[in-house]
Amino acid sequence: MGPGDWSIPEGQQRICTEKVRDSHDVIVVQEKLDGSCVAVALIDDAIHPLIRAGWPADSSPYEQHHLFAQWVRQNEDRFRVILKNGERLCGEWLAQAHGTVYDLNGREPFAVFDLMIGDRRISYDALHERIDGHFSTPSLLHVGDAIGVEKALEIHSRHKWPCDEIEGVVYRCERRGQVEFLAKYVRPDKKDGKYLPEMSGAEAVWNWHP
């Protein structure tokens, strides 16, 4: 882990990777995509593209976030079909390579992983029912019982967005239709942001650019 990371409690780790508590636990595992965490919120009937900290995307100093704001405006009708006031779609903006290069041939640069109402995530099934093919999502690797990291990564190697190196996986523990907690595993040799100019000293690497 990096200096800014923290680990989940051992009990939660066991629920995800070793043994669920009972039949009410459902473990959902998806690939972890490596981009910029962004969101699109509907507030007072207006669509707002946001960066991770909650600021407007077009206030960011980075080109990738201005591209995101433009892309959201161009696709505003699609977001309005899904969102109700006070809700936001959270996802990964993959236009610029961070630590992974993606081949987005035929894919959009935005992948949805959550629909949030305040600080509450809706369940995986409810999310997919809402987006219903309107947007892409990270690849689904597993639904059901606990699954170890090695097995999840082995499945991930066969089912992924095309890229140079996979980053890791995200676990969701759902119980009686509610998301209880999330956890992630990132491969320890991954170098965060190695393609970003502020890290590499080189030109930006784009997975997608209009």
Backbone as a printed PyTorch tensor [residue, N CA C, xyz], in Angstrom:
tensor([[[  0.8350,  -1.2020,   0.0000],
         [  0.0000,   0.0000,   0.0000],
         [  0.8630,   1.2420,   0.0000]],

        [[  0.3390,   2.2920,  -0.5930],
         [  1.0210,   3.5700,  -0.5700],
         [  0.7670,   4.2940,   0.7330]],

        [[  1.4200,   5.4480,   0.9430],
         [  1.2820,   6.1660,   2.2170],
         [ -0.1360,   6.6730,   2.4800]],

        [[ -0.9240,   6.8750,   1.4120],
         [ -2.2860,   7.3740,   1.5940],
         [ -3.3300,   6.2850,   1.6700]],

        [[ -2.9250,   5.0200,   1.5970],
         [ -3.8720,   3.9130,   1.5950],
         [ -4.0840,   3.3610,   2.9950]],

        [[ -5.2130,   2.6950,   3.1790],
         [ -5.4840,   2.0190,   4.4400],
         [ -6.1840,   0.7080,   4.1160]],

        [[ -6.1200,  -0.2290,   5.0390],
         [ -6.6690,  -1.5530,   4.7810],
         [ -8.0010,  -1.7410,   5.4990]],

        [[ -8.8090,  -2.6470,   4.9680],
         [-10.0710,  -2.9620,   5.6240],
         [ -9.7940,  -3.8570,   6.8310]],

        [[-10.7310,  -3.9460,   7.7710],
         [-10.5410,  -4.8450,   8.9170],
         [-10.4060,  -6.2920,   8.4580]],

        [[ -9.7070,  -7.0730,   9.2490],
         [ -9.4640,  -8.4780,   8.8940],
         [-10.7720,  -9.2450,   8.7160]],

        [[-11.7720,  -8.9230,   9.5230],
         [-13.0550,  -9.6060,   9.4000],
         [-13.7040,  -9.3780,   8.0500]],

        [[-13.6480,  -8.1450,   7.5500],
         [-14.2030,  -7.8550,   6.2300],
         [-13.4060,  -8.5650,   5.1430]],

        [[-12.0980,  -8.6250,   5.3120],
         [-11.2600,  -9.3360,   4.3410],
         [-11.6580, -10.8000,   4.2570]],

        [[-11.9390, -11.4190,   5.4010],
         [-12.3400, -12.8260,   5.4050],
         [-13.6890, -13.0210,   4.7170]],

        [[-14.6170, -12.0940,   4.9450],
         [-15.9380, -12.1870,   4.3150],
         [-15.7980, -12.1530,   2.7900]],

        [[-14.9310, -11.2850,   2.2850],
         [-14.7520, -11.1480,   0.8400],
         [-14.0110, -12.3280,   0.2270]],

        [[-12.9590, -12.7770,   0.8880],
         [-12.0260, -13.6860,   0.2260],
         [-12.0200, -15.1130,   0.7730]],

        [[-12.6420, -15.3420,   1.9540],
         [-12.5630, -16.6760,   2.5540],
         [-13.9340, -17.3040,   2.8090]],

        [[-14.7870, -16.6400,   3.5840],
         [-16.0720, -17.2350,   3.9420],
         [-17.0660, -16.1470,   4.3090]],

        [[-18.2130, -16.1440,   3.6380],
         [-19.2620, -15.1880,   3.9860],
         [-19.8980, -15.5770,   5.3110]],

        [[-20.6130, -14.6430,   5.9260],
         [-21.2170, -14.8960,   7.2310],
         [-22.3750, -15.8920,   7.1420]],

        [[-23.2130, -15.7180,   6.0910],
         [-24.3690, -16.5910,   5.8970],
         [-24.8960, -16.3570,   4.4910]],

        [[-26.0480, -16.9060,   4.1920],
         [-26.5940, -16.8380,   2.8330],
         [-27.0440, -15.4410,   2.4300]],

        [[-27.0900, -14.5110,   3.3870],
         [-27.5110, -13.1480,   3.0600],
         [-26.3680, -12.3100,   2.4680]],

        [[-25.1260, -12.7520,   2.6310],
         [-23.9790, -12.0410,   2.0460],
         [-23.8310, -12.4180,   0.5710]],

        [[-23.6640, -11.4200,  -0.2700],
         [-23.3560, -11.6340,  -1.6870],
         [-22.1070, -10.8240,  -2.0140]],

        [[-21.1010, -11.5030,  -2.5570],
         [-19.8500, -10.8360,  -2.9220],
         [-19.8330, -10.6110,  -4.4270]],

        [[-19.6790,  -9.3540,  -4.8060],
         [-19.5890,  -8.9680,  -6.2200],
         [-18.1710,  -8.4780,  -6.4750]],

        [[-17.5270,  -9.0180,  -7.5070],
         [-16.1590,  -8.6100,  -7.8260],
         [-16.1230,  -8.0910,  -9.2610]],

        [[-15.5420,  -6.9080,  -9.4240],
         [-15.3530,  -6.3150, -10.7470],
         [-13.8860,  -5.9290, -10.9160]],

        [[-13.4950,  -5.7630, -12.1700],
         [-12.1420,  -5.2740, -12.4170],
         [-12.0310,  -3.8360, -11.9280]],

        [[-10.8440,  -3.4460, -11.5050],
         [-10.5760,  -2.0650, -11.1210],
         [ -9.9550,  -1.3560, -12.3090]],

        [[-10.6570,  -0.3710, -12.8330],
         [-10.1370,   0.4020, -13.9550],
         [ -9.2900,   1.5640, -13.4390]],

        [[ -8.2880,   1.9350, -14.2140],
         [ -7.2920,   2.9120, -13.7710],
         [ -7.4260,   4.2040, -14.5730]],

        [[ -8.2310,   5.1130, -14.0440],
         [ -8.4100,   6.4100, -14.6820],
         [ -8.6140,   7.4700, -13.6300]],

        [[ -9.4370,   8.4570, -13.9520],
         [ -9.7620,   9.5200, -13.0030],
         [-11.1850,   9.3000, -12.4990]],

        [[-11.3460,   9.2620, -11.1810],
         [-12.6620,   9.0670, -10.5740],
         [-13.4780,  10.3500, -10.7410]],

        [[-14.6470,  10.2240, -11.3730],
         [-15.4880,  11.3870, -11.6600],
         [-16.9430,  11.0340, -11.3460]],

        [[-17.8080,  12.0250, -11.4460],
         [-19.2260,  11.7890, -11.2030],
         [-20.0550,  12.7480, -12.0390]],

        [[-21.3080,  12.3620, -12.2420],
         [-22.2860,  13.2300, -12.9090],
         [-23.5020,  13.2910, -12.0020]],

        [[-23.8290,  14.4910, -11.5200],
         [-24.9270,  14.6680, -10.5730],
         [-26.0650,  15.4480, -11.2130]],

        [[-27.2810,  15.1070, -10.8010],
         [-28.4570,  15.8890, -11.1800],
         [-28.9100,  16.6540,  -9.9440]],

        [[-28.7600,  17.9780,  -9.9900],
         [-29.0890,  18.8390,  -8.8580],
         [-29.9970,  19.9530,  -9.3580]],

        [[-31.2020,  20.0480,  -8.7780],
         [-32.1820,  21.0620,  -9.1920],
         [-32.3900,  21.0260, -10.7020]],

        [[-32.5170,  19.8050, -11.2110],
         [-32.7910,  19.5500, -12.6370],
         [-31.6550,  19.9680, -13.5600]],

        [[-30.4710,  20.2180, -13.0200],
         [-29.3060,  20.5600, -13.8350],
         [-28.2530,  19.4640, -13.7180]],

        [[-27.6220,  19.1320, -14.8430],
         [-26.5680,  18.1270, -14.8840],
         [-25.2290,  18.7760, -14.5590]],

        [[-24.4770,  18.1530, -13.6220],
         [-23.1960,  18.7000, -13.1920],
         [-22.0990,  17.6400, -13.3190]],

        [[-21.1100,  17.8340, -14.2200],
         [-19.9370,  16.9480, -14.2470],
         [-18.9760,  17.3410, -13.1330]],

        [[-18.5610,  16.3610, -12.3280],
         [-17.7590,  16.6320, -11.1430],
         [-16.4890,  15.7960, -11.1380]],

        [[-15.4390,  16.3440, -10.5280],
         [-14.2420,  15.5460, -10.2630],
         [-14.3870,  14.9040,  -8.8920]],

        [[-13.4000,  14.0810,  -8.5200],
         [-13.5320,  13.2660,  -7.3160],
         [-13.8060,  14.0880,  -6.0610]],

        [[-13.1790,  15.2540,  -5.9390],
         [-13.3480,  16.0740,  -4.7350],
         [-14.6970,  16.7890,  -4.6930]],

        [[-15.4850,  16.6690,  -5.7680],
         [-16.7950,  17.2850,  -5.7970],
         [-16.8540,  18.6190,  -6.5090]],

        [[-15.7010,  19.1070,  -6.9760],
         [-15.6730,  20.3860,  -7.6900],
         [-16.1230,  20.1880,  -9.1390]],

        [[-16.6430,  21.2520,  -9.7880],
         [-17.0100,  21.1450, -11.2100],
         [-15.8090,  20.7070, -12.0450]],

        [[-16.0380,  19.7990, -12.9610],
         [-14.9410,  19.2610, -13.7620],
         [-14.2540,  20.3450, -14.5840]],

        [[-15.0170,  21.3360, -15.0470],
         [-14.3940,  22.3640, -15.8830],
         [-13.6320,  23.4010, -15.0680]],

        [[-13.5870,  23.2330, -13.7200],
         [-12.7390,  24.0980, -12.9010],
         [-11.3730,  23.4590, -12.6450]],

        [[-11.1820,  22.2290, -13.0930],
         [ -9.9290,  21.5060, -12.8760],
         [ -8.8140,  22.1090, -13.7210]],

        [[ -7.5720,  22.0510, -13.2510],
         [ -6.4410,  22.5220, -14.0690],
         [ -6.0230,  21.5110, -15.1400]],

        [[ -6.6620,  20.3250, -15.1640],
         [ -6.2190,  19.2630, -16.0650],
         [ -7.1360,  19.1350, -17.2740]],

        [[ -6.5110,  18.9720, -18.4390],
         [ -7.2620,  18.8560, -19.6900],
         [ -8.2370,  17.6930, -19.6550]],

        [[ -7.8340,  16.5710, -19.0460],
         [ -8.6960,  15.3920, -19.0570],
         [-10.0650,  15.6890, -18.4450]],

        [[-10.1130,  16.5520, -17.4280],
         [-11.3840,  16.8500, -16.7810],
         [-12.2260,  17.8180, -17.6100]],

        [[-11.5920,  18.6950, -18.3580],
         [-12.3360,  19.5580, -19.2800],
         [-12.9430,  18.7250, -20.4040]],

        [[-12.1970,  17.7160, -20.8630],
         [-12.7460,  16.8010, -21.8630],
         [-13.9480,  16.0500, -21.2980]],

        [[-13.8590,  15.6760, -20.0210],
         [-14.9850,  14.9920, -19.3880],
         [-16.2100,  15.9030, -19.3430]],

        [[-16.0260,  17.1570, -18.9400],
         [-17.1480,  18.0950, -18.8830],
         [-17.7950,  18.2570, -20.2560]],

        [[-16.9780,  18.3600, -21.2890],
         [-17.5090,  18.4820, -22.6500],
         [-18.2750,  17.2320, -23.0540]],

        [[-17.7160,  16.0590, -22.7230],
         [-18.3460,  14.7930, -23.0930],
         [-19.6950,  14.6390, -22.3910]],

        [[-19.7590,  15.0350, -21.1190],
         [-21.0220,  14.9550, -20.3870],
         [-22.0610,  15.8650, -21.0230]],

        [[-21.6680,  17.0770, -21.3970],
         [-22.6230,  17.9920, -22.0300],
         [-23.1480,  17.4010, -23.3360]],

        [[-22.2720,  16.7350, -24.0850],
         [-22.6840,  16.1310, -25.3490],
         [-23.6160,  14.9360, -25.1420]],

        [[-23.5500,  14.3370, -23.9570],
         [-24.3500,  13.1470, -23.6620],
         [-25.3670,  13.3960, -22.5440]],

        [[-25.7290,  14.6440, -22.3570],
         [-26.5830,  15.0120, -21.2270],
         [-27.9090,  14.2580, -21.2270]],

        [[-28.5040,  14.0640, -22.3980],
         [-29.7990,  13.3870, -22.4600],
         [-29.7140,  11.9690, -21.9100]],

        [[-28.6050,  11.3000, -22.1080],
         [-28.4380,   9.9350, -21.6070],
         [-28.4030,   9.9180, -20.0780]],

        [[-27.7740,  10.9080, -19.4860],
         [-27.7350,  10.9830, -18.0260],
         [-29.1130,  11.3180, -17.4460]],

        [[-29.8590,  12.1450, -18.1480],
         [-31.1830,  12.5290, -17.6560],
         [-32.1510,  11.3490, -17.6650]],

        [[-31.9420,  10.4020, -18.5490],
         [-32.7860,   9.2090, -18.5840],
         [-32.6320,   8.4080, -17.2900]],

        [[-31.4480,   8.4330, -16.7040],
         [-31.1190,   7.5760, -15.5600],
         [-31.2920,   8.2780, -14.2240]],

        [[-30.8000,   9.5130, -14.1340],
         [-30.6880,  10.1850, -12.8340],
         [-31.9760,  10.8630, -12.3930]],

        [[-32.2400,  10.7970, -11.0830],
         [-33.2750,  11.5920, -10.4440],
         [-32.5790,  12.6770,  -9.6300]],

        [[-33.2960,  13.7390,  -9.3090],
         [-32.6920,  14.8290,  -8.5460],
         [-32.0690,  14.3080,  -7.2520]],

        [[-30.8380,  14.7720,  -6.9940],
         [-30.1190,  14.3720,  -5.7980],
         [-29.2730,  13.1210,  -5.9770]],

        [[-29.2730,  12.5460,  -7.1590],
         [-28.4880,  11.3450,  -7.4260],
         [-27.2740,  11.6780,  -8.2840]],

        [[-26.2790,  10.7940,  -8.2170],
         [-25.1110,  10.9700,  -9.0790],
         [-24.5750,   9.6070,  -9.5290]],

        [[-24.1270,   9.5640, -10.7610],
         [-23.4310,   8.4000, -11.2950],
         [-21.9430,   8.6100, -11.1030]],

        [[-21.2720,   7.6330, -10.5310],
         [-19.8270,   7.6960, -10.3260],
         [-19.1560,   6.7060, -11.2650]],

        [[-18.0130,   7.1000, -11.7850],
         [-17.3370,   6.2010, -12.7070],
         [-15.8920,   6.5790, -12.9290]],

        [[-15.2810,   5.8460, -13.8370],
         [-13.8710,   6.0400, -14.1690],
         [-13.7850,   6.7000, -15.5370]],

        [[-13.0790,   7.8310, -15.5950],
         [-12.8540,   8.5520, -16.8430],
         [-11.4920,   8.1240, -17.3650]],

        [[-11.4940,   7.4510, -18.5020],
         [-10.2990,   6.7580, -18.9910],
         [ -9.6390,   7.4430, -20.1780]],

        [[ -9.9830,   8.7110, -20.4270],
         [ -9.4330,   9.4030, -21.5940],
         [ -7.9050,   9.4610, -21.5410]],

        [[ -7.3630,   9.7860, -20.3790],
         [ -5.9090,   9.9140, -20.2300],
         [ -5.3590,   8.7250, -19.4540]],

        [[ -4.2420,   8.1760, -19.9380],
         [ -3.5950,   7.0640, -19.2420],
         [ -2.9620,   7.5630, -17.9520]],

        [[ -3.2200,   6.8690, -16.8510],
         [ -2.6060,   7.1630, -15.5560],
         [ -1.4640,   6.1800, -15.3070]],

        [[ -1.8040,   4.9610, -14.8890],
         [ -0.7820,   3.9260, -14.7150],
         [ -1.0070,   2.7450, -15.6260]],

        [[ -2.0590,   2.8310, -16.4550],
         [ -2.4440,   1.7550, -17.3690],
         [ -2.8540,   2.3650, -18.6960]],

        [[ -2.4540,   1.7330, -19.7890],
         [ -2.8690,   2.1650, -21.1270],
         [ -3.9800,   1.2340, -21.6020]],

        [[ -5.1070,   1.8220, -22.0110],
         [ -6.2570,   1.0510, -22.4900],
         [ -6.4230,   1.2040, -23.9880]],

        [[ -6.8730,   0.1440, -24.6260],
         [ -7.2780,   0.1770, -26.0290],
         [ -8.7890,   0.3850, -26.0400]],

        [[ -9.2150,   1.6130, -26.3050],
         [-10.6330,   1.9470, -26.2460],
         [-11.3020,   1.8630, -27.6070]],

        [[-10.7250,   1.1560, -28.5180],
         [-11.3160,   0.9790, -29.8400],
         [-12.7290,   0.3980, -29.7050]],

        [[-13.7290,   1.1930, -30.0690],
         [-15.1150,   0.7510, -29.9660],
         [-15.7210,   0.9290, -28.5930]],

        [[-14.9810,   1.4700, -27.6370],
         [-15.4920,   1.6880, -26.2800],
         [-15.5050,   3.1750, -25.9460]],

        [[-16.4550,   3.5730, -25.1100],
         [-16.4620,   4.9410, -24.6000],
         [-15.4180,   5.0880, -23.5010]],

        [[-14.9680,   6.3180, -23.2460],
         [-13.9380,   6.5300, -22.2140],
         [-14.4970,   6.6480, -20.8020]],

        [[-15.7650,   6.3120, -20.5940],
         [-16.3980,   6.4420, -19.2850],
         [-17.0190,   5.1150, -18.8920]],

        [[-16.7200,   4.6390, -17.6790],
         [-17.2770,   3.3840, -17.1770],
         [-17.9110,   3.6320, -15.8130]],

        [[-19.1860,   3.3230, -15.6740],
         [-19.9390,   3.5740, -14.4410],
         [-19.7290,   2.4400, -13.4510]],

        [[-19.4210,   2.7780, -12.1860],
         [-19.3200,   1.7370, -11.1640],
         [-20.2630,   1.9450,  -9.9820]],

        [[-20.9200,   3.0980,  -9.8670],
         [-21.8370,   3.3280,  -8.7570],
         [-22.9050,   4.3410,  -9.1280]],

        [[-24.0840,   4.1800,  -8.5330],
         [-25.0810,   5.2400,  -8.4890],
         [-25.2820,   5.5620,  -7.0180]],

        [[-25.0420,   6.8160,  -6.6650],
         [-25.0660,   7.2480,  -5.2700],
         [-26.2840,   8.1340,  -5.0040]],

        [[-26.8850,   7.9050,  -3.8410],
         [-27.9350,   8.7820,  -3.3260],
         [-27.4300,   9.2660,  -1.9810]],

        [[-26.9140,  10.4830,  -1.9250],
         [-26.2060,  10.9410,  -0.7330],
         [-24.9360,  10.1260,  -0.5890]],

        [[-24.7570,   9.4840,   0.5750],
         [-23.5750,   8.6510,   0.7770],
         [-23.8920,   7.1630,   0.6220]],

        [[-25.0650,   6.8490,   0.0620],
         [-25.4930,   5.4530,  -0.0840],
         [-25.3490,   4.9850,  -1.5210]],

        [[-24.7390,   3.8120,  -1.6820],
         [-24.6520,   3.1720,  -2.9920],
         [-25.8560,   2.2580,  -3.1930]],

        [[-26.4090,   2.2550,  -4.3960],
         [-27.4340,   1.2660,  -4.6680],
         [-26.7410,  -0.0520,  -5.0370]],

        [[-27.4630,  -1.1560,  -4.9860],
         [-26.8660,  -2.4750,  -5.2090],
         [-26.4160,  -2.6370,  -6.6560]],

        [[-25.5880,  -3.6490,  -6.8660],
         [-25.0860,  -3.9280,  -8.2190],
         [-26.2490,  -4.1950,  -9.1730]],

        [[-27.2050,  -5.0330,  -8.7740],
         [-28.3400,  -5.3430,  -9.6560],
         [-29.1820,  -4.1080,  -9.9310]],

        [[-29.4140,  -3.2970,  -8.8900],
         [-30.2160,  -2.0900,  -9.0750],
         [-29.5100,  -1.1080, -10.0120]],

        [[-28.1830,  -1.0070,  -9.8930],
         [-27.4210,  -0.1340, -10.7820],
         [-27.5880,  -0.5680, -12.2290]],

        [[-27.4290,  -1.8640, -12.4800],
         [-27.5140,  -2.3380, -13.8590],
         [-28.9330,  -2.2430, -14.4030]],

        [[-29.9160,  -2.3630, -13.5440],
         [-31.2840,  -2.1620, -13.9930],
         [-31.5120,  -0.7110, -14.3940]],

        [[-30.8810,   0.2110, -13.6610],
         [-31.0550,   1.6340, -13.9650],
         [-30.3260,   2.0360, -15.2420]],

        [[-29.0650,   1.6170, -15.3820],
         [-28.3130,   2.0750, -16.5490],
         [-28.7150,   1.2930, -17.8040]],

        [[-29.1160,   0.0220, -17.6640],
         [-29.7470,  -0.7690, -18.7200],
         [-29.1400,  -0.5430, -20.1030]],

        [[-27.8270,  -0.6880, -20.1910],
         [-27.1670,  -0.5750, -21.4820],
         [-26.8470,   0.8380, -21.9240]],

        [[-27.2030,   1.8400, -21.1270],
         [-26.9130,   3.2250, -21.5160],
         [-25.4240,   3.5380, -21.4060]],

        [[-24.7320,   2.9010, -20.4380],
         [-23.3140,   3.1670, -20.2250],
         [-22.5800,   1.8570, -19.9750]],

        [[-21.2650,   1.8930, -20.2080],
         [-20.4210,   0.7390, -19.9320],
         [-20.1120,   0.6680, -18.4350]],

        [[-19.6930,  -0.5160, -18.0030],
         [-19.2770,  -0.7320, -16.6230],
         [-17.9770,  -1.5300, -16.6240]],

        [[-17.2290,  -1.5330, -15.5250],
         [-16.0810,  -2.4450, -15.4200],
         [-16.5500,  -3.8920, -15.5680]],

        [[-15.6820,  -4.7410, -16.0620],
         [-16.0500,  -6.1360, -16.2820],
         [-16.4530,  -6.8100, -14.9710]],

        [[-17.5490,  -7.5700, -15.0210],
         [-17.9900,  -8.3520, -13.8710],
         [-17.2210,  -9.6690, -13.8510]],

        [[-16.5910,  -9.9670, -12.7180],
         [-15.7550, -11.1530, -12.5990],
         [-16.3960, -12.2560, -11.7690]],

        [[-17.2470, -11.8810, -10.8070],
         [-17.7850, -12.8920,  -9.8870],
         [-18.9650, -12.3190,  -9.1210]],

        [[-19.9890, -13.1600,  -8.8980],
         [-21.1020, -12.8320,  -8.0070],
         [-21.4180, -14.0840,  -7.2030]],

        [[-21.4860, -13.9560,  -5.8730],
         [-21.8560, -15.1060,  -5.0700],
         [-21.0960, -15.2040,  -3.7790]],

        [[-20.4460, -16.3420,  -3.5770],
         [-19.7280, -16.6360,  -2.3410],
         [-18.3990, -15.8700,  -2.2890]],

        [[-17.7000, -15.9700,  -1.1580],
         [-16.3660, -15.3850,  -1.0490],
         [-15.4530, -15.9670,  -2.1190]],

        [[-14.4920, -15.1790,  -2.5620],
         [-13.5490, -15.6380,  -3.5830],
         [-12.1810, -15.0240,  -3.2940]],

        [[-11.1510, -15.8360,  -3.3250],
         [ -9.8070, -15.3520,  -3.0400],
         [ -9.2850, -14.4260,  -4.1190]],

        [[ -8.3160, -13.6030,  -3.7430],
         [ -7.7530, -12.6280,  -4.6770],
         [ -7.1150, -13.3220,  -5.8820]],

        [[ -6.3540, -14.3750,  -5.6570],
         [ -5.6860, -15.0490,  -6.7680],
         [ -6.6860, -15.5720,  -7.7820]],

        [[ -7.7740, -16.1680,  -7.3260],
         [ -8.8020, -16.6620,  -8.2310],
         [ -9.4710, -15.5170,  -8.9690]],

        [[ -9.7620, -14.4190,  -8.2570],
         [-10.3890, -13.2600,  -8.8940],
         [ -9.4790, -12.6810,  -9.9750]],

        [[ -8.1770, -12.6000,  -9.6930],
         [ -7.2330, -12.0810, -10.6870],
         [ -7.1070, -13.0230, -11.8750]],

        [[ -7.2120, -14.3230, -11.6280],
         [ -7.1280, -15.2870, -12.7280],
         [ -8.3260, -15.1140, -13.6660]],

        [[ -9.5040, -14.8890, -13.1020],
         [-10.6870, -14.6140, -13.9250],
         [-10.5140, -13.2800, -14.6450]],

        [[ -9.9710, -12.3050, -13.9290],
         [ -9.7500, -10.9690, -14.5020],
         [ -8.8470, -11.0330, -15.7330]],

        [[ -7.8700, -11.9000, -15.7190],
         [ -6.9430, -11.9970, -16.8560],
         [ -7.6610, -12.4040, -18.1330]],

        [[ -8.8240, -13.0550, -18.0220],
         [ -9.5870, -13.4940, -19.1880],
         [-10.7310, -12.5460, -19.5440]],

        [[-11.1510, -11.7330, -18.5740],
         [-12.3080, -10.8550, -18.7820],
         [-11.9250,  -9.4470, -18.3260]],

        [[-11.5780,  -8.6080, -19.2660],
         [-11.1010,  -7.2710, -18.9040],
         [-11.2500,  -6.3160, -20.0760]],

        [[-11.2130,  -5.0390, -19.7480],
         [-11.0630,  -4.0440, -20.7920],
         [ -9.6440,  -4.2070, -21.3540]],

        [[ -9.4700,  -4.1580, -22.6710],
         [ -8.1260,  -4.3530, -23.2470],
         [ -7.1350,  -3.3100, -22.7170]],

        [[ -6.0120,  -3.7820, -22.1790],
         [ -5.0380,  -2.8780, -21.5730],
         [ -3.6670,  -3.5320, -21.5590]],

        [[ -2.6460,  -2.7140, -21.2040],
         [ -1.2960,  -3.2740, -21.1510],
         [ -1.1020,  -4.1510, -19.9160]],

        [[ -1.6020,  -3.7050, -18.7450],
         [ -1.4930,  -4.4860, -17.5190],
         [ -2.7280,  -4.2440, -16.6630]],

        [[ -3.3220,  -5.3090, -16.1480],
         [ -4.4720,  -5.1190, -15.2670],
         [ -4.0240,  -4.4610, -13.9650]],

        [[ -4.9300,  -3.6750, -13.3680],
         [ -4.5780,  -2.9590, -12.1390],
         [ -4.9470,  -3.7560, -10.8910]],

        [[ -6.1350,  -4.3260, -10.8770],
         [ -6.5830,  -5.0400,  -9.6940],
         [ -8.0710,  -5.2980,  -9.7530]],

        [[ -8.6800,  -5.5460,  -8.5970],
         [-10.1020,  -5.8730,  -8.5300],
         [-10.7630,  -5.1100,  -7.3930]],

        [[-12.0910,  -4.9600,  -7.5050],
         [-12.8940,  -4.3010,  -6.4780],
         [-13.9320,  -5.2910,  -5.9760]],

        [[-13.9990,  -5.4520,  -4.6580],
         [-14.9890,  -6.3080,  -4.0010],
         [-16.1230,  -5.4340,  -3.4560]],

        [[-17.3570,  -5.9090,  -3.6440],
         [-18.5230,  -5.2890,  -3.0110],
         [-19.1970,  -6.3570,  -2.1650]],

        [[-19.3980,  -6.0740,  -0.8990],
         [-20.1690,  -6.9680,  -0.0430],
         [-21.5720,  -6.3940,   0.0900]],

        [[-22.5530,  -7.1310,  -0.4380],
         [-23.9400,  -6.7070,  -0.3410],
         [-24.7040,  -7.6690,   0.5590]],

        [[-25.6290,  -7.1160,   1.3270],
         [-26.3910,  -7.9210,   2.2900],
         [-27.8460,  -7.4610,   2.2610]],

        [[-28.7240,  -8.3940,   1.9080],
         [-30.1570,  -8.0990,   1.7960],
         [-30.4110,  -6.8980,   0.8820]],

        [[-29.6810,  -6.8680,  -0.2280],
         [-29.9030,  -5.8340,  -1.2330],
         [-29.2510,  -4.5020,  -0.9530]],

        [[-28.4780,  -4.4080,   0.1380],
         [-27.8000,  -3.1600,   0.4880],
         [-26.2810,  -3.3640,   0.3930]],

        [[-25.5790,  -2.3280,  -0.0740],
         [-24.1210,  -2.3880,  -0.1290],
         [-23.5780,  -2.1080,   1.2610]],

        [[-22.8880,  -3.0920,   1.8330],
         [-22.3830,  -2.9440,   3.2020],
         [-20.9980,  -2.3250,   3.2310]],

        [[-20.1030,  -2.7920,   2.3550],
         [-18.7690,  -2.1930,   2.2780],
         [-18.1080,  -2.6050,   0.9700]],

        [[-17.0720,  -1.8400,   0.6080],
         [-16.2570,  -2.1160,  -0.5710],
         [-14.8170,  -2.3400,  -0.1460]],

        [[-14.0930,  -3.0790,  -0.9560],
         [-12.6560,  -3.2740,  -0.7460],
         [-12.0050,  -3.4050,  -2.1080]],

        [[-10.7210,  -3.1120,  -2.1670],
         [-10.0200,  -3.2500,  -3.4460],
         [ -8.6840,  -3.9520,  -3.2210]],

        [[ -8.2120,  -4.5740,  -4.2970],
         [ -6.8680,  -5.1280,  -4.3160],
         [ -6.1770,  -4.5680,  -5.5550]],

        [[ -5.0190,  -3.9710,  -5.3460],
         [ -4.2000,  -3.4570,  -6.4450],
         [ -2.8760,  -4.2090,  -6.4270]],

        [[ -2.4450,  -4.6650,  -7.5820],
         [ -1.2110,  -5.4560,  -7.6080],
         [ -0.0550,  -4.6160,  -7.0540]],

        [[  0.7920,  -5.2000,  -6.2170],
         [  1.7930,  -4.4320,  -5.4700],
         [  2.8800,  -3.8100,  -6.3340]],

        [[  3.0730,  -4.3190,  -7.5590],
         [  4.1280,  -3.7540,  -8.4050],
         [  3.6160,  -2.6300,  -9.3030]],

        [[  2.3580,  -2.2720,  -9.1650],
         [  1.8100,  -1.2050,  -9.9880],
         [  2.4100,   0.1430,  -9.5920]],

        [[  2.7500,   0.9380, -10.5920],
         [  3.2730,   2.2850, -10.3490],
         [  2.1890,   3.2870, -10.6880]],

        [[  1.6110,   3.8760,  -9.6590],
         [  0.5140,   4.8170,  -9.8570],
         [  0.9670,   6.0180, -10.6770]],

        [[  0.1560,   6.3650, -11.6810],
         [  0.3740,   7.5950, -12.4250],
         [  1.6340,   7.6520, -13.2490]],

        [[  2.1960,   6.5080, -13.6230],
         [  3.4930,   6.5350, -14.3130],
         [  3.4220,   7.1720, -15.6960]],

        [[  2.2060,   7.2830, -16.2780],
         [  2.0750,   7.9070, -17.5950],
         [  1.6630,   9.3820, -17.5060]],

        [[  1.3820,   9.8830, -16.3180],
         [  0.9940,  11.2810, -16.1700],
         [  2.2120,  12.1820, -16.3380]],

        [[  2.1070,  13.2740, -17.0970],
         [  3.2640,  14.1520, -17.3250],
         [  3.9100,  14.6480, -16.0430]],

        [[  3.0930,  14.9210, -15.0170],
         [  3.6550,  15.4370, -13.7670],
         [  4.4760,  14.3740, -13.0300]],

        [[  4.3020,  13.1050, -13.4170],
         [  5.0850,  12.0210, -12.8310],
         [  6.2200,  11.5810, -13.7530]],

        [[  5.9170,  11.5210, -15.0630],
         [  6.8790,  10.9710, -16.0250],
         [  7.8200,  12.0110, -16.6060]],

        [[  7.3810,  13.2790, -16.6160],
         [  8.1540,  14.3190, -17.2890],
         [  8.0310,  14.2600, -18.7940]],

        [[  7.1790,  13.3650, -19.3180],
         [  6.9770,  13.2090, -20.7600],
         [  5.6050,  13.7650, -21.1540]],

        [[  5.2820,  13.6630, -22.4410],
         [  3.9830,  14.1110, -22.9250],
         [  2.8770,  13.1950, -22.3830]],

        [[  1.6670,  13.7340, -22.3220],
         [  0.5140,  12.9490, -21.8850],
         [  0.2760,  11.7950, -22.8520]],

        [[ -0.1830,  10.6830, -22.2990],
         [ -0.5710,   9.5250, -23.1050],
         [ -2.0890,   9.4500, -23.0680]],

        [[ -2.7020,   9.4700, -24.2560],
         [ -4.1690,   9.5070, -24.3400],
         [ -4.7070,   8.1720, -24.8160]],

        [[ -5.6760,   7.6390, -24.0640],
         [ -6.4310,   6.4790, -24.5280],
         [ -7.5280,   6.9020, -25.4830]],

        [[ -7.9870,   8.1440, -25.3000],
         [ -9.0680,   8.7150, -26.1130],
         [ -8.9100,  10.2110, -26.1200]],

        [[ -9.0480,  10.8200, -27.2940],
         [ -9.0010,  12.2750, -27.3900],
         [ -9.7660,  12.6760, -28.6340]],

        [[-10.7540,  13.5670, -28.4950],
         [-11.5680,  13.9370, -29.6720],
         [-10.7550,  14.7470, -30.6820]]])
